[in-house]
Amino acid sequence: MDFKINTSDKNSNARTGLLKTAHGDIPTPIFMPVGTVGTVKAVHQYELDTEVKAKIILGNTYHLYLRPGTKVLEKAGGLHKFMNWKGPILTDSGGYQVYSLSQSRKINEEGVKFTSHIDGSKHFFSPEVSMDIQRSIGANIIMAFDECTPYPCDYNYARRSMEMTHRWLERCKNHLANTPSLYGYEQTLFPIVQGSTYKDLRMISAETIASHNADGNAIGGLSVGEPAEEMYKHTQIVCDILPKDKPRYLMGVGTPMNILEGIALGVDMFDCVMPTRNARNGMLFTSQGIINIKNEKWKDDFSPLDADGNCQADLHYTKAYLRHLFVAGERLAAQIASLHNLSFYLKLVEQAREKINDGTFYDWKNKMVKQLEQRL
């Protein structure tokens, strides 16, 4: 993997770059649609490519491990071939899903014992197991195994968890060094900065992660319930420490406003289930603000979903028609809404890149943040 910064904004820490992988180049800043179990929900792979114009998608280690399982993935030749996606893939480590299973998991130095949400069976993840699973999946970018702490979090717990995450990183690196990739191309490991919402812990973790000189770095443990201003504050603390010549990935973030603010702080990569999850519930993100398409007010509105949109769904379907589909319980509603929201997110980061390149990002960002948070 190779990363090159092209342009930097003079009024913020925003920058554009190009991330090269074995499965294609990724312009940054970029948003990565989440394909939890080998599918971005309600969207075909060819639509991700031609309509959404996704440059990279995510797979989920925990879910893909449970089904279809690593044996099936290896027989298929990895997740790329299994799902027929030719672009780059990033996988998380399973740490966040284990965090979300707080009622059915036990954590210690060796790893995490947890109960499957599917059938109640017992499983164990360690740094080594996580690396093996991600080898089997075959993602281009893989994440170090970490513990994601909740918010709020006791200081002493956050410190112990962070230190264990750092020790787990050493085990991830050592295990990868002794296990070859399975499909003939390099897999790049991103360590993860933790430390909850404590400035000193975030600084310690960022300095520790930076010392490993990885090809890219992630910021974890944010967007877990803390106020947005806390997220921005700790993102800035970390970005000021992490190497400037390496891509920075803010995990699980977020709203369009969060993404624009994150770009201004120096983040290059984002992911979130919000565009597809909210789409399935009738919430549309548009260039003018947020729409609940189920509301009565859209019943006879025959204007496009977003006049400034860039996908076929925006131009071919009206607000009235999409509302009708939701009211009627038609599955096409989720497809159209998901396609729209993902296209909006990818168009937004494309515009951000253009504004950084032409030197107008900061003022544009401030205008757009106010505009995008409006409820229409």
Secondary structure, 3 states (H helix, E strand, C coil): CEEEEEEECCCCCCEEEEEEECCEEEEECEEECECCCCCCCCCCHHHHHHHHCCCCEEECHHHHHHCCCHHHHHHHCCHHHHHCCCCCEEECCCHHHHHHCCCCEEEECCEEEEECCCCCCEEEECHHHHHHHHHHHCCCEEECCCCCCCCCCCHHHHHHHHHHHHHHHHHHHHHHHCCCCCCCCCCEEECEECCCCCHHHHHHHHHHHHHCCCCCEEECCCCCCCCHHHHHHHHHHHHCCCCCCCCEEECCCCCHHHHHHHHHHCCCEEECCHHHHHHHCCEEEECCEEEECCCHHHCCCCCECCCCCCCHHHHHCEHHHHHHHHHHCCHHHHHHHHHHHHHHHHHHHHHHHHHHHHCCHHHHHHHHHHHHCCEC
